[in-house]
Amino acid sequence: MTDPIIAALRVDVDGINLEILQALSKRAEVVKKIGARQTELGITHFDPKRESEMLEKLEKANSGAFPSSTIKQLFKEIFKASLDLEEREDKPKLKYSRKTHAEDSIVTISRGAVSVQFGGGAKTMIAGPCSIESLEQTMQAAEIVKKHGITMFRGGAYKPRTSPYGFQGLGVPGLEIGAKAAKEHDLLFVAEVMDTRDVAVCAEYADMLQVGTRNAQNFALLREVGRSGKPVLLKRGFSSTIEEWLLTAEYILSEGNNQIVLCERGIRTFEKATRNTLDISAVAVAKLETHLPIIVDVTHAAGRRDILIPLAKAALAVGADGVHVEVHPDPATALSDNQQQLDFAGFDTFMAAIRPML
């Protein structure tokens, strides 16, 4: 049974707690105003001299039961929390963040009567060859992509290769072929751009620009792509954290371009069984952090065609807005990444397996 005197004193303590809370809230509002003014004037938020002066005044004014060391310790924590509040308020409001834009964004790409949507509940496929090698090869790939009801056709005209002696792509002629194949089959064309000098010509032929993993932190390219006004497929850097990946999108968003589709494509780890390690958790985490649609490139994550179906199913199950996969008429003769591209029979099997999840 509680002693009535203790009970009454506890009521007093509860009241004092609320008074302290109200005082702290009032102090926080004043601190936010100070921080905003400091930011406006370009003044640093932390002033050690000011902190020392406040602690000295409090020590002199202390006439209660707590020793001065305790008072100092308590108020240092209050000062630290206030500084954290000032700095948090000072952070720019990131455009990619759900704190800025709570609802899911939808990216719509269209040309004439042809249109495709990423996000908003849609599960969208991107498919096509790794590299555009010839008109015949590209036309054949576009035909099989169209057969499966896919609208987004990919094909590389500029190829970032580890070796300078590997096939580097056809350049502008490759863009011309890709655009021709897409138009003849009522498809939309996405092509990678590697250099700021090529953004304009890529934007002329492609309906969507891709920034690949090796250029994920090429900040000049990100800004130029943002200024192009074209929708962007932004791949995660193979060694980028989720935060770094999202901040690359911020570079594009900062240029006024919000037509961005993020692409998880595997990260570099110690594992050698696959080309990269598909980070399925990154899709779930990024979905919490950003409103931008997210797809998964299973081809580059795996680097092998025999596990593409389970990886695609996992991507869709975790909430990805679509899947990116590569298909080639004859992968054995492909000029790049021939181990990972599906042939047409394999692509038929792949699509049949994941169709129920689309």
C-alpha positions as CSV (number, residue, x, y, z in Angstrom):
1,M,0.0,0.0,0.0
2,T,1.4,3.4,-1.0
3,D,2.1,5.9,1.7
4,P,-0.3,8.9,1.2
5,I,2.5,11.4,1.9
6,I,4.7,9.7,-0.8
7,A,1.7,9.6,-3.2
8,A,1.1,13.3,-2.7
9,L,4.8,14.1,-3.3
10,R,4.8,12.0,-6.4
11,V,1.9,14.1,-7.7
12,D,4.0,17.1,-7.1
13,V,6.9,15.5,-9.0
14,D,4.7,14.6,-11.9
15,G,3.6,18.3,-12.1
16,I,7.2,19.5,-12.0
17,N,8.1,17.0,-14.7
18,L,5.4,18.6,-17.0
19,E,6.7,22.1,-16.2
20,I,10.2,21.0,-17.1
21,L,8.9,19.4,-20.3
22,Q,7.1,22.6,-21.2
23,A,10.2,24.7,-20.4
24,L,12.3,22.4,-22.6
25,S,9.8,22.6,-25.5
26,K,9.8,26.4,-25.2
27,R,13.6,26.4,-25.1
28,A,13.7,24.2,-28.2
29,E,11.6,26.7,-30.2
30,V,13.9,29.5,-29.3
31,V,16.9,27.4,-30.2
32,K,15.4,26.6,-33.6
33,K,15.1,30.4,-34.3
34,I,18.6,31.0,-33.2
35,G,19.8,28.2,-35.4
36,A,17.9,29.5,-38.4
37,R,19.4,33.0,-37.9
38,Q,22.9,31.5,-37.6
39,T,22.4,29.6,-40.8
40,E,21.2,32.8,-42.5
41,L,24.3,34.7,-41.4
42,G,26.7,31.8,-42.1
43,I,27.6,31.5,-38.4
44,T,28.6,28.1,-36.9
45,H,26.0,26.6,-34.6
46,F,28.4,25.5,-31.8
47,D,29.9,28.3,-29.7
48,P,32.1,26.9,-26.9
49,K,32.5,30.3,-25.3
50,R,28.7,30.8,-25.1
51,E,28.3,27.3,-23.6
52,S,30.9,28.0,-20.9
53,E,29.2,31.3,-20.0
54,M,25.8,29.6,-19.6
55,L,27.3,26.8,-17.4
56,E,29.0,29.4,-15.3
57,K,25.8,31.4,-14.8
58,L,23.9,28.2,-13.8
59,E,26.6,27.2,-11.4
60,K,26.4,30.6,-9.6
61,A,22.6,30.5,-9.6
62,N,22.5,27.0,-8.2
63,S,21.1,27.0,-4.6
64,G,19.4,23.6,-4.7
65,A,20.2,20.1,-3.5
66,F,22.0,19.1,-6.6
67,P,25.8,19.7,-6.6
68,S,27.1,22.0,-9.4
69,S,28.7,19.0,-11.2
70,T,25.3,17.4,-11.6
71,I,23.7,20.7,-12.8
72,K,26.5,21.0,-15.4
73,Q,26.0,17.4,-16.5
74,L,22.3,17.8,-16.9
75,F,22.5,21.1,-18.9
76,K,25.3,19.8,-21.1
77,E,22.9,17.1,-22.2
78,I,20.3,19.8,-22.9
79,F,22.8,21.9,-24.8
80,K,23.9,18.8,-26.8
81,A,20.3,18.0,-27.7
82,S,19.7,21.6,-28.7
83,L,22.7,21.6,-31.0
84,D,21.5,18.4,-32.6
85,L,18.1,20.0,-33.1
86,E,19.7,23.1,-34.8
87,E,21.9,21.0,-37.1
88,R,18.9,18.7,-38.0
89,E,16.8,21.7,-38.8
90,D,19.7,23.1,-40.9
91,K,19.9,20.0,-43.2
92,P,18.5,20.6,-46.7
93,K,15.2,18.9,-47.4
94,L,16.2,16.1,-49.7
95,K,14.0,15.7,-52.7
96,Y,14.4,11.9,-52.9
97,S,13.1,11.5,-49.3
98,R,9.7,10.4,-48.2
99,K,9.9,13.1,-45.6
100,T,9.7,15.6,-48.5
101,H,7.4,13.6,-50.7
102,A,5.4,10.9,-48.8
103,E,3.5,9.4,-51.7
104,D,5.0,7.0,-54.3
105,S,6.1,8.8,-57.4
106,I,5.1,7.4,-60.8
107,V,7.4,7.8,-63.8
108,T,5.6,7.7,-67.1
109,I,7.6,7.5,-70.4
110,S,5.8,7.9,-73.7
111,R,6.4,8.6,-77.4
112,G,3.3,9.1,-79.5
113,A,0.8,6.4,-78.6
114,V,3.4,4.2,-76.9
115,S,3.6,4.6,-73.1
116,V,5.0,2.8,-70.0
117,Q,4.7,3.4,-66.3
118,F,7.1,2.7,-63.4
119,G,5.6,2.7,-59.9
120,G,2.0,3.2,-58.8
121,G,1.5,-0.6,-58.5
122,A,2.8,-1.4,-62.0
123,K,5.4,-4.1,-62.5
124,T,7.4,-3.1,-65.5
125,M,9.9,-5.1,-67.5
126,I,13.0,-3.8,-69.3
127,A,14.6,-6.2,-71.8
128,G,17.0,-6.3,-74.7
129,P,20.6,-7.1,-75.6
130,C,23.6,-5.9,-73.6
131,S,25.1,-4.3,-76.6
132,I,23.7,-3.2,-80.0
133,E,25.9,-5.1,-82.4
134,S,24.0,-5.0,-85.7
135,L,20.7,-4.0,-87.2
136,E,19.7,-7.7,-87.6
137,Q,20.6,-8.7,-84.1
138,T,18.8,-5.7,-82.6
139,M,15.7,-6.2,-84.7
140,Q,15.5,-9.8,-83.7
141,A,15.8,-8.9,-80.0
142,A,13.2,-6.1,-80.3
143,E,10.8,-8.6,-81.9
144,I,11.0,-11.1,-79.0
145,V,10.7,-8.3,-76.5
146,K,7.5,-7.1,-78.2
147,K,6.2,-10.7,-78.4
148,H,6.1,-10.8,-74.6
149,G,4.2,-7.5,-74.3
150,I,7.2,-5.6,-72.9
151,T,7.3,-1.9,-73.9
152,M,10.8,-0.9,-72.6
153,F,13.7,-2.0,-74.9
154,R,17.3,-1.7,-73.8
155,G,20.5,-1.8,-75.8
156,G,23.9,-0.4,-75.2
157,A,25.5,1.9,-77.8
158,Y,28.3,3.0,-75.4
159,K,29.8,0.2,-73.3
160,P,31.9,0.9,-70.2
161,R,34.3,-2.1,-70.2
162,T,36.9,-3.1,-67.7
163,S,39.4,-3.6,-70.4
164,P,40.1,-0.8,-72.9
165,Y,40.4,-3.5,-75.6
166,G,36.9,-4.9,-75.1
167,F,34.0,-4.0,-77.4
168,Q,33.2,-0.4,-76.6
169,G,29.9,-0.2,-78.5
170,L,28.9,1.3,-81.8
171,G,28.3,4.8,-80.5
172,V,25.9,7.0,-82.5
173,P,25.3,4.3,-85.2
174,G,24.2,2.0,-82.3
175,L,21.8,4.7,-81.1
176,E,20.4,4.9,-84.6
177,I,19.9,1.2,-84.8
178,G,18.3,1.0,-81.3
179,A,15.9,3.8,-82.0
180,K,15.0,2.3,-85.4
181,A,14.3,-1.1,-83.8
182,A,12.2,0.4,-81.0
183,K,10.1,2.5,-83.4
184,E,9.4,-0.3,-85.8
185,H,8.2,-2.5,-82.9
186,D,6.3,0.2,-81.0
187,L,8.8,0.1,-78.1
188,L,10.5,2.7,-76.0
189,F,14.3,2.8,-76.0
190,V,16.6,3.1,-73.1
191,A,20.4,3.5,-73.7
192,E,23.3,4.2,-71.4
193,V,25.2,7.5,-71.5
194,M,28.8,7.6,-70.2
195,D,30.0,11.1,-71.0
196,T,28.6,14.6,-70.5
197,R,29.5,15.3,-74.2
198,D,27.2,12.5,-75.3
199,V,24.1,13.4,-73.3
200,A,22.5,15.5,-76.0
201,V,22.9,12.9,-78.8
202,C,21.7,10.1,-76.5
203,A,18.7,12.2,-75.6
204,E,18.0,12.7,-79.3
205,Y,17.6,8.9,-79.9
206,A,16.7,7.4,-76.6
207,D,13.4,7.8,-74.7
208,M,15.2,7.1,-71.4
209,L,18.8,7.6,-70.4
210,Q,20.7,5.1,-68.3
211,V,23.4,6.0,-65.9
212,G,25.4,2.8,-65.3
213,T,27.1,1.5,-62.1
214,R,30.5,2.8,-63.1
215,N,29.2,6.3,-63.5
216,A,26.9,6.3,-60.5
217,Q,29.1,9.0,-58.8
218,N,30.1,10.8,-61.9
219,F,28.5,14.0,-60.6
220,A,29.0,16.1,-63.7
221,L,27.3,13.4,-65.7
222,L,24.4,13.2,-63.2
223,R,23.8,17.0,-63.4
224,E,23.9,17.0,-67.2
225,V,21.5,14.1,-67.4
226,G,19.3,16.0,-64.9
227,R,19.3,19.0,-67.2
228,S,18.4,16.9,-70.2
229,G,14.9,16.6,-69.0
230,K,14.8,12.9,-70.1
231,P,13.6,10.1,-67.8
232,V,16.6,8.4,-66.2
233,L,17.3,4.8,-65.2
234,L,19.8,5.2,-62.4
235,K,21.8,2.2,-61.4
236,R,23.4,1.7,-58.0
237,G,27.1,1.9,-57.9
238,F,28.6,-1.5,-57.3
239,S,30.3,-0.3,-54.1
240,S,27.7,2.3,-53.1
241,T,25.8,2.3,-49.8
242,I,22.1,2.8,-50.1
243,E,22.5,6.4,-48.9
244,E,25.1,7.1,-51.6
245,W,22.8,5.6,-54.2
246,L,19.9,7.8,-53.1
247,L,22.1,10.9,-53.1
248,T,23.1,10.2,-56.7
249,A,19.4,10.6,-57.5
250,E,19.5,13.9,-55.6
251,Y,22.0,15.3,-58.1
252,I,19.5,14.6,-60.9
253,L,16.5,15.9,-58.8
254,S,18.4,19.0,-57.9
255,E,18.4,19.9,-61.7
256,G,14.6,19.8,-61.8
257,N,14.3,16.3,-63.2
258,N,12.1,14.0,-61.1
259,Q,11.6,11.3,-63.8
260,I,14.0,8.8,-62.1
261,V,13.8,5.1,-61.8
262,L,16.3,3.6,-59.4
263,C,17.9,0.2,-60.3
264,E,19.5,-2.2,-57.9
265,R,22.0,-4.3,-59.9
266,G,24.0,-6.1,-57.3
267,I,27.0,-4.9,-55.2
268,R,30.6,-6.1,-55.1
269,T,31.3,-8.5,-52.2
270,F,33.8,-11.3,-51.5
271,E,31.4,-13.8,-53.1
272,K,32.6,-15.3,-56.4
273,A,29.6,-17.6,-57.2
274,T,27.9,-14.7,-58.9
275,R,29.2,-11.7,-60.8
276,N,27.8,-9.4,-58.0
277,T,25.7,-10.0,-54.9
278,L,22.1,-9.0,-55.4
279,D,21.1,-6.8,-52.4
280,I,17.4,-7.7,-52.1
281,S,17.3,-5.8,-48.7
282,A,18.3,-2.6,-50.5
283,V,15.0,-2.6,-52.3
284,A,13.0,-2.9,-49.1
285,V,15.1,-0.3,-47.3
286,A,15.1,2.1,-50.3
287,K,11.3,1.8,-50.5
288,L,11.1,3.1,-46.9
289,E,13.5,6.0,-47.6
290,T,12.4,7.2,-51.1
291,H,9.3,7.7,-53.1
292,L,11.1,7.0,-56.4
293,P,10.3,3.7,-58.2
294,I,12.8,0.9,-58.0
295,I,13.5,-2.0,-60.3
296,V,16.1,-4.8,-60.1
297,D,18.6,-5.8,-62.8
298,V,18.9,-9.5,-62.3
299,T,21.3,-10.0,-65.3
300,H,24.2,-7.9,-63.9
301,A,23.6,-9.1,-60.4
302,A,23.9,-12.8,-61.3
303,G,26.3,-12.7,-64.3
304,R,24.9,-16.2,-65.1
305,R,21.6,-17.1,-66.7
306,D,20.7,-20.2,-64.7
307,I,19.5,-18.3,-61.6
308,L,17.7,-15.3,-63.2
309,I,14.2,-16.7,-62.5
310,P,14.6,-17.0,-58.7
311,L,16.3,-13.7,-58.5
312,A,13.5,-12.0,-60.5
313,K,10.9,-13.6,-58.3
314,A,12.7,-12.5,-55.2
315,A,12.9,-8.9,-56.6
316,L,9.2,-8.8,-57.3
317,A,8.3,-10.4,-54.0
318,V,10.3,-7.8,-52.0
319,G,8.4,-5.0,-53.7
320,A,10.5,-4.0,-56.8
321,D,8.5,-2.0,-59.4
322,G,10.0,-4.1,-62.2
323,V,12.8,-6.3,-63.5
324,H,15.6,-5.6,-66.0
325,V,17.0,-8.6,-68.0
326,E,19.1,-9.1,-71.0
327,V,18.2,-11.2,-74.1
328,H,20.2,-11.9,-77.2
329,P,19.5,-13.9,-80.4
330,D,22.8,-15.9,-79.9
331,P,24.5,-15.2,-76.6
332,A,27.5,-17.4,-77.5
333,T,28.5,-14.9,-80.2
334,A,27.6,-11.7,-78.2
335,L,30.4,-9.1,-78.2
336,S,29.8,-8.4,-74.4
337,D,28.6,-10.3,-71.4
338,N,27.8,-13.5,-73.3
339,Q,27.6,-15.6,-70.1
340,Q,24.7,-13.8,-68.6
341,Q,22.3,-13.0,-71.5
342,L,19.3,-15.3,-72.2
343,D,18.7,-16.7,-75.6
344,F,15.1,-16.6,-77.0
345,A,14.1,-20.0,-75.6
346,G,15.5,-19.1,-72.2
347,F,13.7,-15.7,-72.4
348,D,10.4,-17.5,-73.1
349,T,10.9,-19.7,-70.1
350,F,11.9,-16.8,-67.9
351,M,8.8,-14.8,-68.8
352,A,6.5,-17.7,-68.3
353,A,8.0,-18.2,-64.8
354,I,7.6,-14.6,-63.6
355,R,4.4,-13.7,-65.5
356,P,2.1,-14.5,-62.6
357,M,4.0,-11.9,-60.5
358,L,3.7,-9.1,-63.0
